[in-house]
């Protein structure tokens, strides 16, 4: 007995599989390109102003390349204004900028800007007081 003829396969099924596979490949390629694109660096600027004979400034360096404070450095200042500019990989989180006035007193102000936008500012007056520009 002869075998019964099989009905022809619908063509739309083959094309739908090919189109679906192509969409997946294009989507995966777009995702890879989007997630591996370079992120422009972020500029963090610390500024201290005022009138004091001596002050101590403490600030985050973000040297680990990430957004977290990383290493904290301390500098003794005998002249103001003082400015420090850092270029970091991404917008910082929980950074530190603290200015402590020495025993001779005076007044200081600190400010932190990230990509030109002021994130924190503070002032202090008197001996052994601090201006805290933290948590930016």
C-alpha positions in Angstrom: 0.0 0.0 0.0 1.4 3.4 -0.9 2.2 5.8 1.8 -0.2 8.6 2.2 1.0 12.0 1.0 2.0 14.4 3.7 0.4 17.8 3.4 2.8 20.6 2.5 4.4 22.4 5.4 3.2 25.9 5.9 5.9 28.5 4.9 4.9 31.0 7.5 6.1 28.7 10.3 9.7 28.7 8.9 9.8 32.4 8.3 8.4 33.2 11.8 11.2 31.1 13.3 13.8 32.9 11.2 12.3 36.3 12.1 12.2 35.5 15.8 15.8 34.3 15.8 16.9 37.4 14.0 15.0 39.6 16.5 16.7 37.8 19.4 20.2 38.3 17.9 19.6 42.0 17.2 18.2 42.5 20.7 21.2 40.7 22.3 23.6 42.8 20.2 21.9 46.0 21.2 22.0 45.0 24.9 25.7 44.3 24.7 26.5 47.6 22.9 24.3 49.6 25.4 25.9 48.0 28.5 29.5 48.2 27.3 29.4 51.9 26.1 31.9 54.1 27.9 30.5 56.2 30.7 31.9 59.8 30.7 34.0 60.7 33.8 32.5 62.9 36.5 34.3 66.0 37.8 34.2 66.5 41.5 35.4 69.9 42.8 36.2 70.7 46.5 36.5 74.4 47.5 37.4 76.0 50.8 37.3 79.7 51.4 37.5 82.0 54.4 39.9 83.7 56.7 41.9 81.5 59.1 45.6 81.1 60.1 45.3 77.3 60.1 42.8 74.8 59.1 42.6 71.1 58.3 40.8 69.7 55.3 39.7 66.1 55.0 38.3 64.8 51.7 37.4 61.6 49.8 39.6 60.6 46.8 37.3 58.0 45.1 40.5 56.3 44.0 38.9 52.9 43.7 37.3 54.1 40.5 33.9 53.6 41.9 31.3 55.8 43.5 32.2 55.1 47.1 34.6 57.4 49.1 37.6 55.1 48.9 40.6 56.7 50.6 40.3 59.8 52.7 43.1 62.3 52.7 44.0 65.1 55.1 45.8 68.3 54.4 46.9 71.1 56.7 46.1 74.6 55.3 47.8 77.8 56.1 46.3 79.8 53.2 42.9 80.1 51.7 41.3 79.7 49.2 41.9 76.0 48.6 40.6 74.0 45.7 40.9 70.3 44.7 39.5 68.8 41.5 39.0 65.1 41.0 37.9 63.1 37.9 36.1 59.9 38.9 34.4 57.1 37.0 30.9 57.7 38.1 28.8 60.1 40.3 30.1 59.9 43.9 28.0 58.6 46.8 28.7 59.4 50.5 31.7 61.6 49.9 33.5 63.6 52.6 34.7 67.2 52.7 35.3 68.6 56.2 37.2 71.7 57.2 38.3 72.2 60.8 39.5 75.6 62.0 42.6 75.7 64.2 42.9 77.1 67.7 43.4 80.7 66.4 39.8 80.8 65.1 38.4 82.4 62.0 35.7 81.5 59.6 35.6 79.1 56.7 33.2 77.8 54.1 33.3 74.6 52.1 31.5 73.6 48.9 31.3 70.5 46.8 30.2 70.5 43.1 29.7 67.5 40.9 29.7 68.1 37.2 29.1 71.8 37.9 26.1 71.3 40.2 26.6 72.3 43.9 25.8 69.2 46.1 26.8 70.6 49.5 28.0 73.7 51.2 28.6 74.7 54.8 30.2 77.4 57.0 31.9 77.4 60.4 33.1 80.2 62.7 35.4 80.0 65.8 38.3 78.0 67.1 38.1 74.2 66.7 34.8 74.2 64.8 34.2 72.4 61.5 32.3 73.0 58.3 30.9 69.7 57.1 30.1 69.1 53.4 29.6 65.4 53.7 27.2 62.9 52.1 27.2 64.3 48.6 
